[in-house]
Amino acid sequence: MKELWTTMASLMGVLAFSQTLLNTLLPPNLRFIFIKLFHTFLNYFSPYSYFDITEIEGVNTNELYNAVQLYLSSTSTTSSNRLSLTRGLNSTSITYTISHNHRLTDVFKGVYVVWEHIVTPRQTQTFSWRALPEEKRGFSLRVHKRDKDFILGSYFDYISSKASEIRRKKEDRLLYTNSKNGSLDSRGQPWESVPFKHPSTFETLAMDPTKKAEIMSDLRDFAEGSAFYKRAGRVWKRGYLLYGPPGTGKSSMIAAMANYLEYDIYDLELTEVQTNLELRKLLMKTSSKSIIVIEDIDCSINLKNQRIFVFTTNHIEKLDPALLRSGRMDMHVFMSYCCFESLLILIKNYLGCTVNDMDTEILRQLEKVVCVAEITPADVSEVLIKNRRDKAKAIRELVEILR
């Protein structure tokens, strides 16, 4: 062991002497050329390619750096032996990233890549209108040369997609309404927004489970169907028509759709829109991957892509037939009166009772009377909320009302 350390020390001494000799004999410009040729020689025989992604490009933030940072915070880190853990104020979740100057291995479709988070002190900068961080940060990606083209294409597209998904999950969803009389807000925008906190989900939505599953599948296919729509030459949008009597859950359905897809909602009030041109300008100011709720709309309007349009009406028979055709209204959803399955969902939501908690005879009576009674989920909810502290009384009163 002593001989090994002696050998290593001698080797380091030789390298240090060689570097000193090189600096003495060669002028700076020749040293630069020599070092460049040396690195070119090493890279030629190396089986790997390297890509650097710096945090700051010039004076602008590199969005790819932010995307990689978000993506790596969500990937498996079993191959990294050091991580940086952070938790925001009033947050219960912990996020982690690669520690400074440490590595992490990732696997994408069977291809192994190595990420390194490189952080070094920033040298003195010339005058700039923007103050730069004291540290220079960046990611270095190492990939085998045979996989270089594949990684530069599919892998970075995947990273950008995952980063966008993570951002949506972290950000609060918003409910937008168009400003009155086409006026602009303090930021010069035609939409005013408030945080969207509606708790409705498909799990709590009172409707036929089969129809519910069909809608969820259709939404999922749309959200994941960018490549399909592009390949088919179709605009990436989807129109839903929710129709039925008042109180059947159209608003709850819209909230469930927004919570399921993690999309913002734009509630378009057409009485505040004077012309089609104004309407087009409003739609141009909406973000992609959002739900636009419209109660009435001119048939000639050109709907933009990457969005879901939801039209609601209590009287489908009064709508212009041109508005009901496919391409404008892709899916018609009848929000019906309560069926037995939706009734059980409401009882579970408000009373915490499942089928196993209820008397068989009571269940039989409920199933018998709800099939012929025309009662909306809103009416049932009112009964259950009023008697939520007395479950037996709530069920008895519900049976009487249904009869």
PyMOL commands that set and color helices and strands:
alter all, ss='L'
color gray80, all
select helices_A, chain A and resi 2-25+28-45+63-74+145-170+180-182+209-223+226-232+250-261+270-272+276-284+316-318+321-324+340-351+355-357+360-370+377-386+391-402
alter helices_A, ss='H'
color red, helices_A
select strands_A, chain A and resi 48-54+56-57+60-61+83-86+95-98+103-108+111-121+135-144+174-178+191-195+237-243+264-268+290-294+307-313+331-334
alter strands_A, ss='S'
color yellow, strands_A
deselect
rebuild
show_as cartoon
